[in-house]
Amino acid sequence: MRAGVYSKGKNTASEILSSAIKVFIAEGYAGFSLRKVAAAAEVKLSNLQHYFPSKDALLEAMMMVEIEAYLASFEEIRSHGSAEQQLAELVDMVVEDLKTKKTTIFFPELWSLSNHHQAMTKHMEAMYRRYRLVVKEIIRAINPALNDRQVKHLALFITASLEGHTVFVGYHKPWMRETKAISSIATQSFLWLIKSGEIPD
């Protein structure tokens, strides 16, 4: 019985999160509310608040769901091929993902929100830190001679560079059709930087 109750609760929380992400993408943060999410998930507001007592708690959980999905993909990439191939595949995956409506809207909304909410800045940094850890592992595998600070700076530069392309190659953006070229240029540039070793520390 306990297992059944736990499973049902977990499914309800997952359904709420799925609905919350859809509402956030459709309405933006300005139109995002627990009441709208509850209606979309077809649950009572009090039931939603049992799992996510505040809008901030729900937003944090949404971010964690998204980064977990990315990390699962990164783990698959890390399971095969050389480190250089893994970097190329990771760049391709991220740049292609920028073209989706969800990514184009979801993350920039969070970036904007973090300019005004310190708690959101903290949550976002925690999310991106996990992303950078994967990139650091690949960098070290390509060039073990780099010191920790060089690896840290490179990982920050690579992830920031990729994320920054959202406004140019994202969903319905002017350069959306050029993602293959952008991926190739980015991969070549990043590999040259990593292999050169000439990174300020």
Helices and strands as residue ranges (DSSP letters): H 2-27, G 29-31, H 34-41, H 45-51, H 55-78, H 83-97, H 101-114, H 118-142, H 148-164, H 166-169, G 176-178, H 179-196
